[in-house]
Amino acid sequence: DALMPVPALSFATRYYEANAGVMITASHNPAKYNGYKAYWEDGGQITPPHDKNIMAEVEKIAHPESVEAADMDAIAASGLYESLTEDMEDAYVSEILSVVDSLMDTSKGIKDIKIAYTPLHGTGLYPVQKVLERSGFTNIYLEPAQSVQDGTFPTVSYPNPESEKAWKLGLAFAKEVDADVIFATDPDADRVAMYVKDAKSG
């Protein structure tokens, strides 16, 4: 019952031993391209023949309004539907932390670096903050305009961190706070890009 990143769906599909997972998302595309990503029981995006089988079912639908809407209360009462709890999110964050801890050499004062971050209006906002804070990073700065979760992406037309166009606000903010590094996740937080300050030139 909260906005979550796509990698959390991959994790949850395996965590609950589900047959599949579906994420409603515009991903890193303009907001008008809202769609969905489908994951198989292994937590990975679907591969043949499942992709073709899903599309065959979609193509049987003459019009979206012809699909009968389910009674969510009845489905919940039958046990076929439930909201995920914070337990899953905590397990997901714990799994990420175990990976971060295994990769990070804390003897070099790395946790003192000044980090700027922009979620580009998306779902990375809370999980990324949790991971950074629980990893012991204390100098974390969130780009304020893009830290408002908004599926219309009001400050960026193409919220792909791999695109230079997405960095206008982020880079200006990084300079303002004199960050050592700034990174961005796309709105569904399954891709990331980073700028690191040149120590010589600033």
Secondary structure by P-SEA (a helix, b strand, c coil): cccccaaaaaaaaaaaccccccccccccccccccccccccccccccccaaaaaaaaaaaaccccccccccaaaaaaaacccccccaaaaaaaaaaaaaaaaaccccccccccbbbbbbccccccaaaaaaaaaaaccccccccccccccccccccccccccccccccaaaaaaaaaacccbbbbbccccccccccccccccc
